[in-house]
């Protein structure tokens, strides 16, 4: 989202990058966030917080046997 024009434009208009979160998961989490708070900023903070392992850690590489 920080490399190509389209991603940067989407961020300018308010799209929140959520890493590798599935779209279906993002929708349910967004509904949950707005059920927890009424403010947009607090909902944004909740949305980008990894609450139930809905996103993976990019630093972790599965199956990497080369150290």
N, C-alpha and C positions, 0 to 999 in steps of 0.2 A: 504494500500500500504506500510505501515511501519511495518507490522507484519510478513507476510509470505515471503519466499525466492523469489517467483515469482514477487511479488509487488516491492520488493527492487531491484531485477534485472532490472525490467522494468524502474524504476527510474534511475538506473545507465546508461542505454542506452539512456536516454533522454525523456522518456514518462512523461508528465506533469499530475499529479493527479488533477482532476477537480471536486472532490466531487461527488455530485449526479446529475451532468449535464448529460442529455441524449446524447447518441452518435451522433444523428442527429443534435442536437443543437451545440455540440462541433465542428462538421464539418463546419457548417455554420459560427459559430463564428470564427473559424480558418481562413476561407476564408476572412471574414470581417477584421480580424486583419492584414492579409498580404496586404489587400487593403489600410490600414491606414498607414503602415510603411514598410520599406524594410529590417530592421534589425531583426535578430532572437530574440535578447534579448528584444527589444521593443514589438515585437509581443507576446512574452511569458508574459510580464507584462500585456498587454491588455487581453490576454486569461484568466489569473487567476483573473482579475478584474470583479466583478459582475456588469455589465453594465445595464442590463435590467431584473433583477430578474431571470436570467437563472439558478441559483443555490439557494438552500434554506439555511437559517441560521440553523446550527445544534443545536444551543442553544434554538431554539423555538420548543416547543412541542405542536402540535395541539390536542385539545380535552382533555388535561390534566386538570381535575377539582380538583385534589388533591394538595393543596398548603401547 
